Amino acid sequence: MTNDRICILGGTGFVGRHLATGLAASGYRCRILARRPERHRELSLVPGCELRRSDLSETDALAEHLEGCVAVVNLAGILNEGGGRTFQGTHVELVERILDAAQAAAVPRYLHMSALHAQAGQGKSHYLRTKGMGEDLAHARADIEVTSFRPSVIFGPGDGFFNRFATLLKFSPGVFPLACPKARFAPVYVGDLVSAMTKALTDPGCVGRRYDLCGPRVYSLQGLVEYTAELIGRKTLVIGIPDFAARFQAQVLQWFPGKPFTMDNYLSLQTDSVCEHSALAELGIEPQSVEALAPGYLR
Ligand SMILES: NC(=O)c1ccc[n+]([C@@H]2O[C@H](COP(=O)([O-])OP(=O)(O)OC[C@H]3O[C@@H](n4cnc5c(N)ncnc54)[C@H](OP(=O)(O)O)[C@@H]3O)[C@@H](O)[C@H]2O)c1
């Protein structure tokens, strides 16, 4: 057990909630910076967890919040631009600000959440390109020890993937038109990701590494949506739509409130989210399967 304090940025989301609980179970104290802490009061019930108000926009203010922390974990990320948030601002400029603040506060360790196949300067998806830029920027710093995590889609209680499809399926009229049905994923359990991050905090061998993280099985998007329908007891016919229709769907839906599907989402789906080599085994973690866990929180 340790009593060290870890600062989590982007800690109010799906991964952040699991990470705070996991770190607390390992004896860490967490400090979570949130734009609107009043919306996330449940996080202050996690043992040793402190919620502070910050929009992460000022390096000096950020440095003050990082004082006394042994590590900073950056989970901040967006799938769609909007509400004043851009991919460049969130995935690149914010990373630079966090690293400058960490240097000012003499924080020695930085864990960076990237995404599988994030690559600066390559690919058409702005999400993946900017994720790659932020990752490269962090690993180029000599003043802090960096580890990056590059997961496929992450699943677990409260996830945005299965729960989102479950909601869409509940409102579908028996037929569900699906874009990019052949896109492939190797969903990784959020608890395994938390174990990987917790290990990286104490294992010097993790410094400087970029870990691709995948679950034990590869599925098509259509297979995952059909499985979700089965779990929630819907007899919905999932029909893969042709590519031209998927592009049209994205062009239209990106203007809807909440941006249910955008051109950038479509472009991200053109790259299969599967690992050549998942690092979980190397980290001593046995990956959990969708079949073992999803029924428990979707049914
Ligand atoms: N979930 C997945 O399947 C998956 C897969 C691969 C990679 N990732 C990456 O993992 C990270 C966490 O994912 P998640 O599923 O937990 O996402 P999430 O539930 O959407 O949470 C995202 C968090 O980032 C914060 N955030 C977003 N933009 C910000 C900005 N410009 N400034 C400050 N905070 C900002 C949000 O704060 P507010 O509450 O203020 O909005 C929230 O706390 C992200 O970086 C994501 O790209 C996720």
The ligand as a Gaussian input file, in Angstrom:
#p B3LYP/6-31G(d) Opt

LIG

0 1
 N      -13.593000       4.542000     -24.301000
 C      -12.915000       3.960000     -25.301000
 O      -13.359000       2.966000     -25.918000
 C      -11.554000       4.500000     -25.668000
 C      -10.771000       3.801000     -26.603000
 C       -9.508000       4.292000     -26.923000
 C       -9.035000       5.457000     -26.318000
 N       -9.825000       6.105000     -25.415000
 C       -9.312000       7.326000     -24.780000
 O       -9.399000       7.151000     -23.378000
 C       -9.653000       8.412000     -22.732000
 C      -10.819000       8.260000     -21.767000
 O      -11.927000       7.757000     -22.483000
 P      -13.371000       7.717000     -21.819000
 O      -14.115000       6.654000     -22.514000
 O      -13.261000       7.714000     -20.340000
 O      -13.951000       9.128000     -22.302000
 P      -15.125000       9.994000     -21.646000
 O      -16.010000       9.176000     -20.802000
 O      -15.720000      10.766000     -22.769000
 O      -14.334000      11.013000     -20.691000
 C      -13.489000      11.960000     -21.259000
 C      -12.928000      12.860000     -20.167000
 O      -12.084000      13.835000     -20.792000
 C      -12.470000      15.128000     -20.343000
 N      -12.194000      16.096000     -21.417000
 C      -12.517000      15.973000     -22.724000
 N      -12.080000      17.046000     -23.399000
 C      -11.484000      17.862000     -22.509000
 C      -10.843000      19.113000     -22.614000
 N      -10.726000      19.759000     -23.767000
 N      -10.342000      19.660000     -21.496000
 C      -10.448000      19.021000     -20.325000
 N      -11.045000      17.812000     -20.147000
 C      -11.551000      17.250000     -21.241000
 C      -13.947000      15.020000     -20.007000
 O      -14.273000      16.047000     -19.099000
 P      -15.740000      16.724000     -19.005000
 O      -16.473000      15.875000     -17.999000
 O      -15.472000      18.084000     -18.543000
 O      -16.321000      16.659000     -20.386000
 C      -13.989000      13.623000     -19.369000
 O      -13.548000      13.697000     -18.030000
 C       -9.866000       9.407000     -23.862000
 O       -8.662000      10.094000     -24.076000
 C      -10.185000       8.547000     -25.065000
 O       -9.803000       9.162000     -26.291000
 C      -11.067000       5.662000     -25.069000

